[in-house]
Amino acid sequence: MTRPRSLIIDDKHEGFYHCVSRCVRRAFLHGVDSHTGNNYDYRKVWLHQRLKCLAEIFWIDVGGYAVMDNHVHVLLRNRPDLSQSAPARDVARRWLLLYPKRRDAKVLPLEPSDKEIRQLTKDEERISELRQRLASISWFMKCLKEYIARKANKEDGCTGRFWEARFKSTALLDEAAVLACLVYVDLNPIRANLAETPETSYFTSAEERIRKQVVRQKSNQIDAGVGGHQLKTRADSESWLCPLSDQPNRQGFLSIDLANYLEILDWTGRQLVADKPGAIPEHLPPILTRLSINPSQWLESAGRFGKLFSVVAGTETHMREAAARMGQKWVRGVRSGKAVFLE
């Protein structure tokens, strides 16, 4: 049954959402197309760069992503609290970066002028509308997909749809659901037999976090400051992904750090590659239990999250409460929520 987007996504309050969008007819429009033989892997770079750009403009955190050959996964958190408290000039500047009035010779957006910003801030009603848009999951996905579609269609010399419909979204109702979904997203290439380990799962948030961690470790090992400082600066400047745990200047979204997350991710990925459940290492169950996840059901949730849950994911109680808010008695995945996520 089709549900209004407003029943799933609440742009007025902070929340986490798993969003998926597939290419039209599931064609490999940003991978190697088996029908035409064309290799569109470079379009994955477009998607990555656009995600990074939008994360810096919108008041929306990107917690995870996976760019596959014919679809893309993103785990997003909206921050309406930040958009509502931001100065009007900041709202105007961000919008003018998203929809610039001027571009340079390479058609890249130019920094908005003070005159352009001042002119926009005079319209209080418009600024109020833009605050909402710049913290909207739907607007974020629109600006991601529309940009890629236009760029690809221009390159191919064609018109028409690039993406199927709008996008599929699942509301993640608690931390356990967020963790299970993030692991599911990061392990997409492994489940598709395109990679064997998280560090070789290119165009995923896991691979990017691991790569940046390696750069930071190298910077700490280099003596005499200059080289190490340059490496660390490069890693920090690329930290556009939302941190897993809280940092002094930024709010994270999990109560475990990167080391614990990568340990869970690595073990889970190995079991999926082996295609059989292995014994969970003794030190992992306490971590999962602390996050209200049933260790015995972990592989099921990490491997089949997209099939187990539809519009919402979380504990049975949270899912039933979400169903009531949507005017329903039941939503798909309640039994899975009861089995996987502990109350």
N, C-alpha and C positions, 0 to 999 in steps of 0.2 A: 504494500500500500504506500502510495506517495504521500509524504508529509511535508508541510510547509517548512522551509528552512528555518524560520523563526522559532519553531518548536524544538529544534535540535540545537541551534546555535544561539546563545544569549550574548549579544554584543554589549549589553549594559553591565555585565559582571564578568570578572576574570574567570577564564575556563580553559580547558585543554581539549584539543580536537585533532583527530586523525583524519586527514583529507587525502583522497586518492582521485587522480584523474587519468583516464586512459585515452590513447590516441583513437581517432575514429576508425571503426572496423578493426580495432586492435592491431592496426598496421604498425610496422617497426619504423616509425617516422623519426625517431632519434636513436636508432641502432642500425644493425645490418639487416636490410630488408631482403628476405630470402626470395621474394618474388621478382624483384628488379635487380638484385645484386648490389644496389647502392648502399654505401656505408655512411650513415648519418651520425656516427658517434660524436662528432664535433658539436652537435646540437646539445649534447649533455652539458658541455661547457657553457652554452648559452643559458640553460636552465639554472646551473649553479651560480653563474654571475648575476642573473636576475634575482634569484633568491637572496643573495647577499645584498644586492642593491635595495630590495624591498624591505629587508630586515632592518636596514639603516634608516629607512624613511618612515615606515609604519610603526605604531606602538604595538607591535606584535613580535613575540619571541619565536624563533625557529629552534625547537628543541631537537629535532631530528629530520633527516630526509634520506630518500633513496631514489636516484634517477635511474630507471630501468629502460630497456630498449623501446617499450611501447606504453609505459605508464610512469607516473611519478607519485611518490608518497611524501607527505610532510606532516610533522607533528608540530602543531602551533599552539601558542598561548596568547590570548588577547589581553591587552593591558589598558582598559578604559580608564583606570585610575590615573595613569600617567598622561593620557590624552586630555582628560578633563582639567588637570592641574597645570598643564603646559601654558606658557605665555602665548598670546595670539600671534606674535611674530614667529614663534617656532612652528606653529600650525601652518601659517602662510608659507613659510620657507619650505617646509616639507612637501606641501602640496605643489608648489612651483617647481620643485625638483622632480616630482612625479609627472607633472604635466607642464613642462617648461615652455615659456614664451619665446625663448631664444636658444639657438644651438650653435656650436662651432662648426668649423669646416668639415669635421669628421662626423657631423650630425649628432654629437654628444651634447647632452644638456649643459647649459652654462649656469653657474651659480646665480640665483635670483638677485636682481639689483635691489637696493634699498627702496627705490621708488616703487617697484613692483610689489614688494612686501607691504609697504605702507598703504598702497592703494587697496590691497586685498583685506588688510586688517580693519579698514574703515567699515566694512560690511559685517556687522556682528552676527547677523543671522547666517550668513554664509560661513563664517568661521565656526559657528556652532555645528553646522552640518558637516564641515570638514573634520572636526574633532571626532565625530562618530565614524566617519568613513575611514579615517586613519587608524582606527582601532577595530575595524571590521574584518572578520575572517573572510566574508564573501568578497569584499573589495580587494583584499590581499590576493585571493585566488584569481579573481578577475584580472588584476593587473599582471599576475604571473602568466596566466594562460593566454590572454589576448596578445601580449607582447611576443611570445614565442610563436603563436599562430600566424601573426602578421609577418614576422621575420621569415618564417619557413615558407609561407605562401608566396612571398615576394621572391625568394630564392628559387622556388619551383615554378614560378610564372603561372600560378593558378589561384583560384578562389575557392571558397567553401570551407567546410568545417575541418579543423585539425584535431580537435578534441571531441570526445563523446560527451554530449549533454553538458552539464555544468561540472559538478564534482560530487563525489560521495563523501559524506562526513560522518564521523562517529564521535560523540561526546564522551570524554574520558572522565569519569566521575570521582575517582580517587587516585591516590599515589600508586597503588598496586596496578591499576589499569594503565596508568601512564608508563610505568616501567615495562610491563608486558608488551605494550604497544611499541615502545621505543626499541626493544629488542627485536620484535617482529619486523619493524621497518629496517633496522640495521642489518638484519640477516637475510634480506630479500635476495641478494645475489647468491648467497650460499644455498638457499632453498631452491633457487632456479638453476643450480649446478653451474653457475658462472664464476664462482670463486670458492676457495676452500677455507679461507680464514678471513676474519674481519679486516686485518691489515691489507688484504688484497681485494677487498670489496670496494672497488673504486666508485666514486660518486655516491658515497654514503656518508652520513655524519660520523659513523664509527671510524671509518678510515681516516677522515679528516682530523678527528680528535686524537687518534693514535699518532698520526704524522706530526701534528703540532706538539704533542708530548715528547716525541723523539727530538724535535728541534730544541725544545726547552732543556732537555737533559744534556744535549750536546753543548748548549750555551753555558751550562753550569760547569762543564768539564774543560772548557777552553780558558787558558790563563791569559793574563795581560789584557783583560777588558775589551778591547776593540772588537775582535771577531765575535766573542760571546755576546756582547751587547747588541751587535747587529743582528745576530740570530734571534735573540730574545725579543728584540723590537719587532722583527718581522713576524714572529709567531703571535705576539700580542696584538699587532695591528690587524691580523687576520682572524681575531677571535670574535667573529660575528655571530657564531652559534651561542645560544643561551647556555651558560654553564650548568652542569648537573647539580652541583651543590652551591649554596650561597657563597658569594665572594664579597669582599668589603664594599665594592661599588656596584654590585649587581645581584639580583635575586635569582637563585637557582630554582630547580623544580623537583629535585629528589633529595632524600635524606641520606644518600650514600655518595661517596666521592667517585672520581673517575677510575681509580684503581679497582675499587670493588665492582663497579659497573663493567669494566673491561674483563674482569675475571669471570663474572657471570656470563657475559656475552661470548667469551672464548669457549668456555665449557659447553654452553648451549649449542654454539655453532658446530663444535666437534661432534656432538651427538646427532645433529641433523645430517651432517655429511656421512656419518657411519650408518645412518638410517635405522638406528636401534637405540633404545633407551639405555644409558649407562648409569652407574651409581653416581649420585651427586656427591662430590667431595665433602668431607665432614664439616668443613668450615662454611660451606655455602648455605645449607638449610637455615642456620640462625639468621643470616642476612635476609633471606626470602621471607622467613616467618616474621621478622621485625617489620617488613614492609607489607605484612598481611597477605602473603601469597602462600598457597598450599604447595610445598615442595614437590609432592608426588604428582601434581598436575602442572608443574612448571613447563615441561616440554610441550605439552598439549597447547598451552596458551601461547607460548613463544612461536610455535610452528604453525598454528592455525588461527591466530587471532582474528584475521580478516574474515574467516568463515564462521567463527564462533559468535561474533558480535556484529550487530547491524548498526543501529543508530546511537546506542549508548553502550558503555562497558563499565563495569564496576562490581561492587558487592551486590548480593541479591537485594538487600534493603535499598541501596542507592538506585538500583535499576527499577525497582517497583515504584519508588518515589518519583523517578523521572517519567515513568509511564503514566502515573497519575497526573503529573503536570501537563502531559500531552493529551489528557482526556482518554487514556486507554487503561485497560485492566492488565495488560501484559505486553512485553516487548520481546523480540527474539534474543536469545542468549541468557535469559534469567537462570536457567539450569547450569549453564557454563559458569556464570558469575558466582553461583552458590558453590560450585565445585572448586573453582580456581582461587577465588579471593575470599580470605577469611574475614569474618565480622569482628 
